[in-house]
């Protein structure tokens, strides 16, 4: 087992999921539900299935497309998003 990849994935996904709209939807559902345990199970399964889909598609794309250009494109997109968030009134863009 590659513990470094496991830990990197855990930390990256955990940090990216904090405060996102799925977490807000889960909080809203659990606050109005009579059975928050089922909301937890449903939200956990949803994240599991979306993660599975991402892994399957990512694996297929890695065998089809060259990985270096994809990594460069992803880095560029994240850099643009970071720059956009620094601009004043970026919510209007």
PDB file with one MODEL, atoms N, CA, C and O in Angstrom:
MODEL        1
ATOM      1  N   UNK A   1       0.848  -1.183   0.000  1.00  0.00           N
ATOM      2  CA  UNK A   1       0.000   0.000   0.000  1.00  0.00           C
ATOM      3  C   UNK A   1       0.889   1.240   0.000  1.00  0.00           C
ATOM      4  O   UNK A   1       1.858   1.329   0.754  1.00  0.00           O
ATOM      5  N   UNK A   2       0.541   2.186  -0.855  1.00  0.00           N
ATOM      6  CA  UNK A   2       1.303   3.432  -0.943  1.00  0.00           C
ATOM      7  C   UNK A   2       0.683   4.453   0.011  1.00  0.00           C
ATOM      8  O   UNK A   2      -0.268   5.149  -0.345  1.00  0.00           O
ATOM      9  N   UNK A   3       1.225   4.535   1.213  1.00  0.00           N
ATOM     10  CA  UNK A   3       0.682   5.395   2.260  1.00  0.00           C
ATOM     11  C   UNK A   3       0.802   6.869   1.905  1.00  0.00           C
ATOM     12  O   UNK A   3      -0.033   7.672   2.320  1.00  0.00           O
ATOM     13  N   UNK A   4       1.831   7.238   1.140  1.00  0.00           N
ATOM     14  CA  UNK A   4       2.009   8.649   0.776  1.00  0.00           C
ATOM     15  C   UNK A   4       0.869   9.126  -0.125  1.00  0.00           C
ATOM     16  O   UNK A   4       0.331  10.215   0.076  1.00  0.00           O
ATOM     17  N   UNK A   5       0.505   8.318  -1.111  1.00  0.00           N
ATOM     18  CA  UNK A   5      -0.602   8.694  -1.996  1.00  0.00           C
ATOM     19  C   UNK A   5      -1.913   8.699  -1.221  1.00  0.00           C
ATOM     20  O   UNK A   5      -2.746   9.585  -1.415  1.00  0.00           O
ATOM     21  N   UNK A   6      -2.099   7.712  -0.343  1.00  0.00           N
ATOM     22  CA  UNK A   6      -3.318   7.652   0.460  1.00  0.00           C
ATOM     23  C   UNK A   6      -3.465   8.896   1.325  1.00  0.00           C
ATOM     24  O   UNK A   6      -4.534   9.505   1.362  1.00  0.00           O
ATOM     25  N   UNK A   7      -2.403   9.275   2.018  1.00  0.00           N
ATOM     26  CA  UNK A   7      -2.456  10.450   2.892  1.00  0.00           C
ATOM     27  C   UNK A   7      -2.631  11.737   2.085  1.00  0.00           C
ATOM     28  O   UNK A   7      -3.399  12.615   2.479  1.00  0.00           O
ATOM     29  N   UNK A   8      -1.930  11.853   0.967  1.00  0.00           N
ATOM     30  CA  UNK A   8      -2.061  13.036   0.114  1.00  0.00           C
ATOM     31  C   UNK A   8      -3.492  13.176  -0.399  1.00  0.00           C
ATOM     32  O   UNK A   8      -4.046  14.275  -0.395  1.00  0.00           O
ATOM     33  N   UNK A   9      -4.089  12.078  -0.836  1.00  0.00           N
ATOM     34  CA  UNK A   9      -5.465  12.113  -1.318  1.00  0.00           C
ATOM     35  C   UNK A   9      -6.428  12.476  -0.202  1.00  0.00           C
ATOM     36  O   UNK A   9      -7.332  13.287  -0.397  1.00  0.00           O
ATOM     37  N   UNK A  10      -6.238  11.880   0.967  1.00  0.00           N
ATOM     38  CA  UNK A  10      -7.104  12.162   2.110  1.00  0.00           C
ATOM     39  C   UNK A  10      -7.074  13.644   2.474  1.00  0.00           C
ATOM     40  O   UNK A  10      -8.123  14.267   2.639  1.00  0.00           O
ATOM     41  N   UNK A  11      -5.881  14.201   2.597  1.00  0.00           N
ATOM     42  CA  UNK A  11      -5.755  15.605   2.991  1.00  0.00           C
ATOM     43  C   UNK A  11      -6.294  16.527   1.901  1.00  0.00           C
ATOM     44  O   UNK A  11      -6.998  17.492   2.198  1.00  0.00           O
ATOM     45  N   UNK A  12      -5.972  16.237   0.649  1.00  0.00           N
ATOM     46  CA  UNK A  12      -6.412  17.091  -0.456  1.00  0.00           C
ATOM     47  C   UNK A  12      -7.933  17.112  -0.583  1.00  0.00           C
ATOM     48  O   UNK A  12      -8.533  18.180  -0.696  1.00  0.00           O
ATOM     49  N   UNK A  13      -8.551  15.945  -0.565  1.00  0.00           N
ATOM     50  CA  UNK A  13     -10.009  15.889  -0.692  1.00  0.00           C
ATOM     51  C   UNK A  13     -10.676  16.488   0.538  1.00  0.00           C
ATOM     52  O   UNK A  13     -11.672  17.200   0.411  1.00  0.00           O
ATOM     53  N   UNK A  14     -10.145  16.212   1.726  1.00  0.00           N
ATOM     54  CA  UNK A  14     -10.729  16.771   2.938  1.00  0.00           C
ATOM     55  C   UNK A  14     -10.713  18.294   2.895  1.00  0.00           C
ATOM     56  O   UNK A  14     -11.726  18.935   3.174  1.00  0.00           O
ATOM     57  N   UNK A  15      -9.571  18.873   2.547  1.00  0.00           N
ATOM     58  CA  UNK A  15      -9.473  20.334   2.504  1.00  0.00           C
ATOM     59  C   UNK A  15     -10.342  20.938   1.409  1.00  0.00           C
ATOM     60  O   UNK A  15     -10.898  22.023   1.583  1.00  0.00           O
ATOM     61  N   UNK A  16     -10.461  20.242   0.285  1.00  0.00           N
ATOM     62  CA  UNK A  16     -11.278  20.793  -0.799  1.00  0.00           C
ATOM     63  C   UNK A  16     -12.768  20.662  -0.524  1.00  0.00           C
ATOM     64  O   UNK A  16     -13.565  21.397  -1.106  1.00  0.00           O
ATOM     65  N   UNK A  17     -13.157  19.745   0.347  1.00  0.00           N
ATOM     66  CA  UNK A  17     -14.573  19.545   0.650  1.00  0.00           C
ATOM     67  C   UNK A  17     -15.086  20.442   1.774  1.00  0.00           C
ATOM     68  O   UNK A  17     -16.298  20.586   1.935  1.00  0.00           O
ATOM     69  N   UNK A  18     -14.199  21.042   2.547  1.00  0.00           N
ATOM     70  CA  UNK A  18     -14.638  21.878   3.667  1.00  0.00           C
ATOM     71  C   UNK A  18     -15.379  23.101   3.120  1.00  0.00           C
ATOM     72  O   UNK A  18     -14.837  23.873   2.330  1.00  0.00           O
ATOM     73  N   UNK A  19     -16.617  23.255   3.555  1.00  0.00           N
ATOM     74  CA  UNK A  19     -17.393  24.444   3.187  1.00  0.00           C
ATOM     75  C   UNK A  19     -17.924  24.460   1.775  1.00  0.00           C
ATOM     76  O   UNK A  19     -18.378  25.506   1.311  1.00  0.00           O
ATOM     77  N   UNK A  20     -17.887  23.341   1.072  1.00  0.00           N
ATOM     78  CA  UNK A  20     -18.428  23.374  -0.280  1.00  0.00           C
ATOM     79  C   UNK A  20     -19.949  23.187  -0.235  1.00  0.00           C
ATOM     80  O   UNK A  20     -20.522  22.955   0.829  1.00  0.00           O
ATOM     81  N   UNK A  21     -20.584  23.288  -1.384  1.00  0.00           N
ATOM     82  CA  UNK A  21     -22.052  23.266  -1.403  1.00  0.00           C
ATOM     83  C   UNK A  21     -22.635  21.923  -0.990  1.00  0.00           C
ATOM     84  O   UNK A  21     -23.753  21.877  -0.478  1.00  0.00           O
ATOM     85  N   UNK A  22     -21.905  20.822  -1.198  1.00  0.00           N
ATOM     86  CA  UNK A  22     -22.438  19.534  -0.747  1.00  0.00           C
ATOM     87  C   UNK A  22     -22.438  19.453   0.777  1.00  0.00           C
ATOM     88  O   UNK A  22     -23.335  18.846   1.362  1.00  0.00           O
ATOM     89  N   UNK A  23     -21.446  20.055   1.423  1.00  0.00           N
ATOM     90  CA  UNK A  23     -21.446  20.079   2.887  1.00  0.00           C
ATOM     91  C   UNK A  23     -22.574  20.965   3.411  1.00  0.00           C
ATOM     92  O   UNK A  23     -23.226  20.623   4.398  1.00  0.00           O
ATOM     93  N   UNK A  24     -22.801  22.087   2.762  1.00  0.00           N
ATOM     94  CA  UNK A  24     -23.904  22.958   3.172  1.00  0.00           C
ATOM     95  C   UNK A  24     -25.258  22.276   2.960  1.00  0.00           C
ATOM     96  O   UNK A  24     -26.164  22.423   3.780  1.00  0.00           O
ATOM     97  N   UNK A  25     -25.393  21.535   1.867  1.00  0.00           N
ATOM     98  CA  UNK A  25     -26.635  20.798   1.624  1.00  0.00           C
ATOM     99  C   UNK A  25     -26.828  19.707   2.669  1.00  0.00           C
ATOM    100  O   UNK A  25     -27.946  19.472   3.127  1.00  0.00           O
ATOM    101  N   UNK A  26     -25.747  19.044   3.042  1.00  0.00           N
ATOM    102  CA  UNK A  26     -25.833  18.004   4.072  1.00  0.00           C
ATOM    103  C   UNK A  26     -26.227  18.596   5.416  1.00  0.00           C
ATOM    104  O   UNK A  26     -27.036  18.011   6.135  1.00  0.00           O
ATOM    105  N   UNK A  27     -25.665  19.748   5.763  1.00  0.00           N
ATOM    106  CA  UNK A  27     -26.042  20.396   7.017  1.00  0.00           C
ATOM    107  C   UNK A  27     -27.511  20.792   7.000  1.00  0.00           C
ATOM    108  O   UNK A  27     -28.213  20.640   8.000  1.00  0.00           O
ATOM    109  N   UNK A  28     -27.970  21.297   5.868  1.00  0.00           N
ATOM    110  CA  UNK A  28     -29.368  21.693   5.747  1.00  0.00           C
ATOM    111  C   UNK A  28     -30.297  20.486   5.861  1.00  0.00           C
ATOM    112  O   UNK A  28     -31.312  20.538   6.557  1.00  0.00           O
ATOM    113  N   UNK A  29     -29.950  19.414   5.183  1.00  0.00           N
ATOM    114  CA  UNK A  29     -30.774  18.204   5.250  1.00  0.00           C
ATOM    115  C   UNK A  29     -30.796  17.610   6.655  1.00  0.00           C
ATOM    116  O   UNK A  29     -31.846  17.178   7.131  1.00  0.00           O
ATOM    117  N   UNK A  30     -29.656  17.588   7.311  1.00  0.00           N
ATOM    118  CA  UNK A  30     -29.625  16.982   8.647  1.00  0.00           C
ATOM    119  C   UNK A  30     -30.334  17.848   9.679  1.00  0.00           C
ATOM    120  O   UNK A  30     -30.848  17.332  10.672  1.00  0.00           O
ATOM    121  N   UNK A  31     -30.368  19.152   9.457  1.00  0.00           N
ATOM    122  CA  UNK A  31     -31.060  20.016  10.422  1.00  0.00           C
ATOM    123  C   UNK A  31     -32.571  19.908  10.306  1.00  0.00           C
ATOM    124  O   UNK A  31     -33.288  20.191  11.265  1.00  0.00           O
ATOM    125  N   UNK A  32     -33.061  19.502   9.143  1.00  0.00           N
ATOM    126  CA  UNK A  32     -34.511  19.387   8.959  1.00  0.00           C
ATOM    127  C   UNK A  32     -34.987  17.941   8.962  1.00  0.00           C
ATOM    128  O   UNK A  32     -36.179  17.678   8.799  1.00  0.00           O
ATOM    129  N   UNK A  33     -34.068  17.011   9.145  1.00  0.00           N
ATOM    130  CA  UNK A  33     -34.424  15.604   9.089  1.00  0.00           C
ATOM    131  C   UNK A  33     -34.662  15.042  10.485  1.00  0.00           C
ATOM    132  O   UNK A  33     -34.065  15.491  11.463  1.00  0.00           O
ATOM    133  N   UNK A  34     -35.529  14.068  10.555  1.00  0.00           N
ATOM    134  CA  UNK A  34     -35.755  13.383  11.826  1.00  0.00           C
ATOM    135  C   UNK A  34     -34.723  12.274  12.049  1.00  0.00           C
ATOM    136  O   UNK A  34     -34.640  11.721  13.145  1.00  0.00           O
ATOM    137  N   UNK A  35     -33.938  11.944  11.019  1.00  0.00           N
ATOM    138  CA  UNK A  35     -32.952  10.870  11.114  1.00  0.00           C
ATOM    139  C   UNK A  35     -31.628  11.319  10.482  1.00  0.00           C
ATOM    140  O   UNK A  35     -31.324  10.940   9.351  1.00  0.00           O
ATOM    141  N   UNK A  36     -30.836  12.128  11.211  1.00  0.00           N
ATOM    142  CA  UNK A  36     -29.581  12.618  10.629  1.00  0.00           C
ATOM    143  C   UNK A  36     -28.586  11.511  10.298  1.00  0.00           C
ATOM    144  O   UNK A  36     -27.697  11.710   9.470  1.00  0.00           O
ATOM    145  N   UNK A  37     -28.722  10.349  10.931  1.00  0.00           N
ATOM    146  CA  UNK A  37     -27.828   9.225  10.597  1.00  0.00           C
ATOM    147  C   UNK A  37     -27.980   8.830   9.137  1.00  0.00           C
ATOM    148  O   UNK A  37     -26.993   8.515   8.473  1.00  0.00           O
ATOM    149  N   UNK A  38     -29.203   8.845   8.636  1.00  0.00           N
ATOM    150  CA  UNK A  38     -29.439   8.473   7.246  1.00  0.00           C
ATOM    151  C   UNK A  38     -28.913   9.546   6.290  1.00  0.00           C
ATOM    152  O   UNK A  38     -28.470   9.237   5.184  1.00  0.00           O
ATOM    153  N   UNK A  39     -28.965  10.782   6.716  1.00  0.00           N
ATOM    154  CA  UNK A  39     -28.368  11.857   5.919  1.00  0.00           C
ATOM    155  C   UNK A  39     -26.864  11.632   5.824  1.00  0.00           C
ATOM    156  O   UNK A  39     -26.275  11.794   4.755  1.00  0.00           O
ATOM    157  N   UNK A  40     -26.245  11.260   6.938  1.00  0.00           N
ATOM    158  CA  UNK A  40     -24.804  10.977   6.943  1.00  0.00           C
ATOM    159  C   UNK A  40     -24.476   9.821   6.003  1.00  0.00           C
ATOM    160  O   UNK A  40     -23.535   9.910   5.213  1.00  0.00           O
ATOM    161  N   UNK A  41     -25.245   8.742   6.085  1.00  0.00           N
ATOM    162  CA  UNK A  41     -24.986   7.586   5.226  1.00  0.00           C
ATOM    163  C   UNK A  41     -25.187   7.965   3.755  1.00  0.00           C
ATOM    164  O   UNK A  41     -24.376   7.591   2.908  1.00  0.00           O
ATOM    165  N   UNK A  42     -26.245   8.695   3.449  1.00  0.00           N
ATOM    166  CA  UNK A  42     -26.492   9.111   2.074  1.00  0.00           C
ATOM    167  C   UNK A  42     -25.396  10.024   1.539  1.00  0.00           C
ATOM    168  O   UNK A  42     -24.944   9.860   0.406  1.00  0.00           O
ATOM    169  N   UNK A  43     -24.972  10.986   2.353  1.00  0.00           N
ATOM    170  CA  UNK A  43     -23.913  11.898   1.921  1.00  0.00           C
ATOM    171  C   UNK A  43     -22.588  11.155   1.744  1.00  0.00           C
ATOM    172  O   UNK A  43     -21.832  11.436   0.814  1.00  0.00           O
ATOM    173  N   UNK A  44     -22.317  10.217   2.630  1.00  0.00           N
ATOM    174  CA  UNK A  44     -21.086   9.428   2.520  1.00  0.00           C
ATOM    175  C   UNK A  44     -21.085   8.581   1.256  1.00  0.00           C
ATOM    176  O   UNK A  44     -20.081   8.523   0.547  1.00  0.00           O
ATOM    177  N   UNK A  45     -22.208   7.923   0.970  1.00  0.00           N
ATOM    178  CA  UNK A  45     -22.302   7.120  -0.250  1.00  0.00           C
ATOM    179  C   UNK A  45     -22.189   7.987  -1.502  1.00  0.00           C
ATOM    180  O   UNK A  45     -21.570   7.584  -2.487  1.00  0.00           O
ATOM    181  N   UNK A  46     -22.787   9.174  -1.463  1.00  0.00           N
ATOM    182  CA  UNK A  46     -22.699  10.079  -2.616  1.00  0.00           C
ATOM    183  C   UNK A  46     -21.250  10.480  -2.876  1.00  0.00           C
ATOM    184  O   UNK A  46     -20.801  10.473  -4.022  1.00  0.00           O
ATOM    185  N   UNK A  47     -20.519  10.827  -1.822  1.00  0.00           N
ATOM    186  CA  UNK A  47     -19.108  11.195  -1.995  1.00  0.00           C
ATOM    187  C   UNK A  47     -18.293   9.996  -2.463  1.00  0.00           C
ATOM    188  O   UNK A  47     -17.384  10.137  -3.281  1.00  0.00           O
ATOM    189  N   UNK A  48     -18.620   8.820  -1.944  1.00  0.00           N
ATOM    190  CA  UNK A  48     -17.926   7.608  -2.362  1.00  0.00           C
ATOM    191  C   UNK A  48     -18.131   7.347  -3.850  1.00  0.00           C
ATOM    192  O   UNK A  48     -17.174   7.056  -4.567  1.00  0.00           O
ATOM    193  N   UNK A  49     -19.378   7.451  -4.320  1.00  0.00           N
ATOM    194  CA  UNK A  49     -19.660   7.184  -5.722  1.00  0.00           C
ATOM    195  C   UNK A  49     -19.064   8.250  -6.646  1.00  0.00           C
ATOM    196  O   UNK A  49     -18.563   7.919  -7.721  1.00  0.00           O
ATOM    197  N   UNK A  50     -19.112   9.521  -6.244  1.00  0.00           N
ATOM    198  CA  UNK A  50     -18.507  10.547  -7.100  1.00  0.00           C
ATOM    199  C   UNK A  50     -16.990  10.390  -7.137  1.00  0.00           C
ATOM    200  O   UNK A  50     -16.367  10.630  -8.171  1.00  0.00           O
ATOM    201  N   UNK A  51     -16.399   9.993  -6.022  1.00  0.00           N
ATOM    202  CA  UNK A  51     -14.959   9.743  -6.003  1.00  0.00           C
ATOM    203  C   UNK A  51     -14.611   8.545  -6.882  1.00  0.00           C
ATOM    204  O   UNK A  51     -13.613   8.574  -7.602  1.00  0.00           O
ATOM    205  N   UNK A  52     -15.426   7.494  -6.827  1.00  0.00           N
ATOM    206  CA  UNK A  52     -15.212   6.322  -7.675  1.00  0.00           C
ATOM    207  C   UNK A  52     -15.288   6.708  -9.145  1.00  0.00           C
ATOM    208  O   UNK A  52     -14.460   6.281  -9.951  1.00  0.00           O
ATOM    209  N   UNK A  53     -16.276   7.509  -9.487  1.00  0.00           N
ATOM    210  CA  UNK A  53     -16.407   7.970 -10.863  1.00  0.00           C
ATOM    211  C   UNK A  53     -15.171   8.762 -11.292  1.00  0.00           C
ATOM    212  O   UNK A  53     -14.664   8.578 -12.398  1.00  0.00           O
ATOM    213  N   UNK A  54     -14.694   9.638 -10.415  1.00  0.00           N
ATOM    214  CA  UNK A  54     -13.500  10.419 -10.725  1.00  0.00           C
ATOM    215  C   UNK A  54     -12.266   9.541 -10.917  1.00  0.00           C
ATOM    216  O   UNK A  54     -11.455   9.797 -11.807  1.00  0.00           O
ATOM    217  N   UNK A  55     -12.124   8.523 -10.099  1.00  0.00           N
ATOM    218  CA  UNK A  55     -10.975   7.618 -10.227  1.00  0.00           C
ATOM    219  C   UNK A  55     -11.056   6.821 -11.519  1.00  0.00           C
ATOM    220  O   UNK A  55     -10.058   6.667 -12.222  1.00  0.00           O
ATOM    221  N   UNK A  56     -12.238   6.316 -11.831  1.00  0.00           N
ATOM    222  CA  UNK A  56     -12.391   5.526 -13.054  1.00  0.00           C
ATOM    223  C   UNK A  56     -12.132   6.381 -14.288  1.00  0.00           C
ATOM    224  O   UNK A  56     -11.390   5.976 -15.182  1.00  0.00           O
ATOM    225  N   UNK A  57     -12.746   7.568 -14.337  1.00  0.00           N
ATOM    226  CA  UNK A  57     -12.527   8.447 -15.496  1.00  0.00           C
ATOM    227  C   UNK A  57     -11.081   8.923 -15.580  1.00  0.00           C
ATOM    228  O   UNK A  57     -10.506   8.987 -16.667  1.00  0.00           O
ATOM    229  N   UNK A  58     -10.494   9.254 -14.432  1.00  0.00           N
ATOM    230  CA  UNK A  58      -9.099   9.687 -14.429  1.00  0.00           C
ATOM    231  C   UNK A  58      -8.164   8.596 -14.911  1.00  0.00           C
ATOM    232  O   UNK A  58      -7.212   8.872 -15.641  1.00  0.00           O
ATOM    233  N   UNK A  59      -8.424   7.357 -14.512  1.00  0.00           N
ATOM    234  CA  UNK A  59      -7.601   6.238 -14.952  1.00  0.00           C
ATOM    235  C   UNK A  59      -7.738   6.021 -16.453  1.00  0.00           C
ATOM    236  O   UNK A  59      -6.751   5.784 -17.149  1.00  0.00           O
ATOM    237  N   UNK A  60      -8.973   6.105 -16.945  1.00  0.00           N
ATOM    238  CA  UNK A  60      -9.195   5.929 -18.400  1.00  0.00           C
ATOM    239  C   UNK A  60      -8.509   7.036 -19.192  1.00  0.00           C
ATOM    240  O   UNK A  60      -7.875   6.774 -20.214  1.00  0.00           O
ATOM    241  N   UNK A  61      -8.637   8.282 -18.715  1.00  0.00           N
ATOM    242  CA  UNK A  61      -8.009   9.399 -19.420  1.00  0.00           C
ATOM    243  C   UNK A  61      -6.489   9.308 -19.375  1.00  0.00           C
ATOM    244  O   UNK A  61      -5.814   9.699 -20.328  1.00  0.00           O
ATOM    245  N   UNK A  62      -5.949   8.795 -18.275  1.00  0.00           N
ATOM    246  CA  UNK A  62      -4.496   8.676 -18.154  1.00  0.00           C
ATOM    247  C   UNK A  62      -3.942   7.688 -19.170  1.00  0.00           C
ATOM    248  O   UNK A  62      -2.804   7.832 -19.619  1.00  0.00           O
ATOM    249  N   UNK A  63      -4.733   6.690 -19.534  1.00  0.00           N
ATOM    250  CA  UNK A  63      -4.278   5.718 -20.538  1.00  0.00           C
ATOM    251  C   UNK A  63      -4.519   6.208 -21.965  1.00  0.00           C
ATOM    252  O   UNK A  63      -3.943   5.680 -22.916  1.00  0.00           O
ATOM    253  N   UNK A  64      -5.377   7.222 -22.106  1.00  0.00           N
ATOM    254  CA  UNK A  64      -5.730   7.714 -23.438  1.00  0.00           C
ATOM    255  C   UNK A  64      -4.958   8.978 -23.798  1.00  0.00           C
ATOM    256  O   UNK A  64      -4.462   9.115 -24.917  1.00  0.00           O
ATOM    257  N   UNK A  65      -4.861   9.903 -22.842  1.00  0.00           N
ATOM    258  CA  UNK A  65      -4.233  11.202 -23.102  1.00  0.00           C
ATOM    259  C   UNK A  65      -2.881  11.278 -22.407  1.00  0.00           C
ATOM    260  O   UNK A  65      -2.667  10.616 -21.391  1.00  0.00           O
ATOM    261  N   UNK A  66      -1.969  12.079 -22.946  1.00  0.00           N
ATOM    262  CA  UNK A  66      -0.673  12.255 -22.272  1.00  0.00           C
ATOM    263  C   UNK A  66      -0.855  13.037 -20.965  1.00  0.00           C
ATOM    264  O   UNK A  66      -1.554  14.050 -20.943  1.00  0.00           O
ATOM    265  N   UNK A  67      -0.234  12.576 -19.884  1.00  0.00           N
ATOM    266  CA  UNK A  67      -0.480  13.157 -18.569  1.00  0.00           C
ATOM    267  C   UNK A  67       0.188  14.515 -18.371  1.00  0.00           C
ATOM    268  O   UNK A  67      -0.355  15.361 -17.660  1.00  0.00           O
ATOM    269  N   UNK A  68       1.346  14.746 -18.978  1.00  0.00           N
ATOM    270  CA  UNK A  68       2.044  16.009 -18.747  1.00  0.00           C
ATOM    271  C   UNK A  68       1.225  17.218 -19.214  1.00  0.00           C
ATOM    272  O   UNK A  68       1.106  18.175 -18.450  1.00  0.00           O
ATOM    273  N   UNK A  69       0.660  17.228 -20.415  1.00  0.00           N
ATOM    274  CA  UNK A  69      -0.182  18.374 -20.808  1.00  0.00           C
ATOM    275  C   UNK A  69      -1.413  18.535 -19.920  1.00  0.00           C
ATOM    276  O   UNK A  69      -1.833  19.660 -19.652  1.00  0.00           O
ATOM    277  N   UNK A  70      -1.997  17.430 -19.460  1.00  0.00           N
ATOM    278  CA  UNK A  70      -3.158  17.517 -18.577  1.00  0.00           C
ATOM    279  C   UNK A  70      -2.769  18.164 -17.256  1.00  0.00           C
ATOM    280  O   UNK A  70      -3.506  19.000 -16.733  1.00  0.00           O
ATOM    281  N   UNK A  71      -1.616  17.783 -16.713  1.00  0.00           N
ATOM    282  CA  UNK A  71      -1.145  18.387 -15.462  1.00  0.00           C
ATOM    283  C   UNK A  71      -0.872  19.877 -15.648  1.00  0.00           C
ATOM    284  O   UNK A  71      -1.183  20.684 -14.772  1.00  0.00           O
ATOM    285  N   UNK A  72      -0.288  20.240 -16.797  1.00  0.00           N
ATOM    286  CA  UNK A  72      -0.006  21.655 -17.055  1.00  0.00           C
ATOM    287  C   UNK A  72      -1.308  22.444 -17.204  1.00  0.00           C
ATOM    288  O   UNK A  72      -1.412  23.567 -16.709  1.00  0.00           O
ATOM    289  N   UNK A  73      -2.293  21.865 -17.879  1.00  0.00           N
ATOM    290  CA  UNK A  73      -3.582  22.527 -18.038  1.00  0.00           C
ATOM    291  C   UNK A  73      -4.278  22.689 -16.683  1.00  0.00           C
ATOM    292  O   UNK A  73      -4.842  23.745 -16.397  1.00  0.00           O
ATOM    293  N   UNK A  74      -4.240  21.662 -15.866  1.00  0.00           N
ATOM    294  CA  UNK A  74      -4.852  21.745 -14.537  1.00  0.00           C
ATOM    295  C   UNK A  74      -4.164  22.817 -13.694  1.00  0.00           C
ATOM    296  O   UNK A  74      -4.834  23.583 -13.002  1.00  0.00           O
ATOM    297  N   UNK A  75      -2.845  22.877 -13.746  1.00  0.00           N
ATOM    298  CA  UNK A  75      -2.112  23.900 -12.998  1.00  0.00           C
ATOM    299  C   UNK A  75      -2.483  25.292 -13.483  1.00  0.00           C
ATOM    300  O   UNK A  75      -2.646  26.205 -12.674  1.00  0.00           O
ATOM    301  N   UNK A  76      -2.619  25.464 -14.789  1.00  0.00           N
ATOM    302  CA  UNK A  76      -2.996  26.752 -15.350  1.00  0.00           C
ATOM    303  C   UNK A  76      -4.403  27.155 -14.913  1.00  0.00           C
ATOM    304  O   UNK A  76      -4.635  28.311 -14.559  1.00  0.00           O
ATOM    305  N   UNK A  77      -5.339  26.209 -14.937  1.00  0.00           N
ATOM    306  CA  UNK A  77      -6.711  26.509 -14.529  1.00  0.00           C
ATOM    307  C   UNK A  77      -6.759  26.909 -13.055  1.00  0.00           C
ATOM    308  O   UNK A  77      -7.436  27.873 -12.698  1.00  0.00           O
ATOM    309  N   UNK A  78      -6.040  26.170 -12.191  1.00  0.00           N
ATOM    310  CA  UNK A  78      -6.015  26.516 -10.775  1.00  0.00           C
ATOM    311  C   UNK A  78      -5.349  27.864 -10.544  1.00  0.00           C
ATOM    312  O   UNK A  78      -5.790  28.626  -9.684  1.00  0.00           O
ATOM    313  N   UNK A  79      -4.300  28.173 -11.291  1.00  0.00           N
ATOM    314  CA  UNK A  79      -3.634  29.469 -11.158  1.00  0.00           C
ATOM    315  C   UNK A  79      -4.574  30.601 -11.574  1.00  0.00           C
ATOM    316  O   UNK A  79      -4.624  31.642 -10.920  1.00  0.00           O
ATOM    317  N   UNK A  80      -5.313  30.395 -12.658  1.00  0.00           N
ATOM    318  CA  UNK A  80      -6.279  31.411 -13.095  1.00  0.00           C
ATOM    319  C   UNK A  80      -7.387  31.607 -12.063  1.00  0.00           C
ATOM    320  O   UNK A  80      -7.814  32.733 -11.811  1.00  0.00           O
ATOM    321  N   UNK A  81      -7.848  30.514 -11.472  1.00  0.00           N
ATOM    322  CA  UNK A  81      -8.881  30.634 -10.437  1.00  0.00           C
ATOM    323  C   UNK A  81      -8.343  31.383  -9.224  1.00  0.00           C
ATOM    324  O   UNK A  81      -9.057  32.182  -8.619  1.00  0.00           O
ATOM    325  N   UNK A  82      -7.093  31.129  -8.867  1.00  0.00           N
ATOM    326  CA  UNK A  82      -6.492  31.830  -7.731  1.00  0.00           C
ATOM    327  C   UNK A  82      -6.348  33.316  -8.034  1.00  0.00           C
ATOM    328  O   UNK A  82      -6.647  34.157  -7.186  1.00  0.00           O
ATOM    329  N   UNK A  83      -5.893  33.639  -9.231  1.00  0.00           N
ATOM    330  CA  UNK A  83      -5.756  35.049  -9.609  1.00  0.00           C
ATOM    331  C   UNK A  83      -7.117  35.736  -9.635  1.00  0.00           C
ATOM    332  O   UNK A  83      -7.252  36.878  -9.195  1.00  0.00           O
ATOM    333  N   UNK A  84      -8.107  35.045 -10.145  1.00  0.00           N
ATOM    334  CA  UNK A  84      -9.455  35.623 -10.199  1.00  0.00           C
ATOM    335  C   UNK A  84      -9.980  35.912  -8.798  1.00  0.00           C
ATOM    336  O   UNK A  84     -10.647  36.923  -8.582  1.00  0.00           O
ATOM    337  N   UNK A  85      -9.685  35.035  -7.854  1.00  0.00           N
ATOM    338  CA  UNK A  85     -10.172  35.259  -6.495  1.00  0.00           C
ATOM    339  C   UNK A  85      -9.494  36.440  -5.815  1.00  0.00           C
ATOM    340  O   UNK A  85     -10.024  36.987  -4.847  1.00  0.00           O
ATOM    341  N   UNK A  86      -8.332  36.836  -6.312  1.00  0.00           N
ATOM    342  CA  UNK A  86      -7.621  37.983  -5.739  1.00  0.00           C
ATOM    343  C   UNK A  86      -8.098  39.323  -6.296  1.00  0.00           C
ATOM    344  O   UNK A  86      -7.832  40.374  -5.713  1.00  0.00           O
ATOM    345  N   UNK A  87      -8.799  39.279  -7.418  1.00  0.00           N
ATOM    346  CA  UNK A  87      -9.269  40.513  -8.041  1.00  0.00           C
ATOM    347  C   UNK A  87     -10.406  41.115  -7.229  1.00  0.00           C
ATOM    348  O   UNK A  87     -11.241  40.387  -6.692  1.00  0.00           O
ATOM    349  N   UNK A  88     -10.445  42.469  -7.134  1.00  0.00           N
ATOM    350  CA  UNK A  88     -11.603  43.084  -6.479  1.00  0.00           C
ATOM    351  C   UNK A  88     -12.863  42.837  -7.297  1.00  0.00           C
ATOM    352  O   UNK A  88     -12.827  42.835  -8.527  1.00  0.00           O
ATOM    353  N   UNK A  89     -13.957  42.632  -6.615  1.00  0.00           N
ATOM    354  CA  UNK A  89     -15.243  42.366  -7.277  1.00  0.00           C
ATOM    355  C   UNK A  89     -15.203  41.131  -8.155  1.00  0.00           C
ATOM    356  O   UNK A  89     -15.857  41.086  -9.196  1.00  0.00           O
ATOM    357  N   UNK A  90     -14.439  40.125  -7.743  1.00  0.00           N
ATOM    358  CA  UNK A  90     -14.329  38.909  -8.563  1.00  0.00           C
ATOM    359  C   UNK A  90     -15.624  38.133  -8.617  1.00  0.00           C
ATOM    360  O   UNK A  90     -15.784  37.269  -9.478  1.00  0.00           O
ATOM    361  N   UNK A  91     -16.563  38.419  -7.714  1.00  0.00           N
ATOM    362  CA  UNK A  91     -17.839  37.729  -7.761  1.00  0.00           C
ATOM    363  C   UNK A  91     -18.682  38.192  -8.933  1.00  0.00           C
ATOM    364  O   UNK A  91     -19.631  37.506  -9.314  1.00  0.00           O
ATOM    365  N   UNK A  92     -18.357  39.343  -9.516  1.00  0.00           N
ATOM    366  CA  UNK A  92     -19.121  39.865 -10.651  1.00  0.00           C
ATOM    367  C   UNK A  92     -18.594  39.340 -11.968  1.00  0.00           C
ATOM    368  O   UNK A  92     -19.233  39.544 -13.001  1.00  0.00           O
ATOM    369  N   UNK A  93     -17.441  38.666 -11.972  1.00  0.00           N
ATOM    370  CA  UNK A  93     -16.868  38.159 -13.229  1.00  0.00           C
ATOM    371  C   UNK A  93     -17.554  36.913 -13.693  1.00  0.00           C
ATOM    372  O   UNK A  93     -17.193  36.361 -14.732  1.00  0.00           O
TER     373      UNK A  93
ENDMDL
END
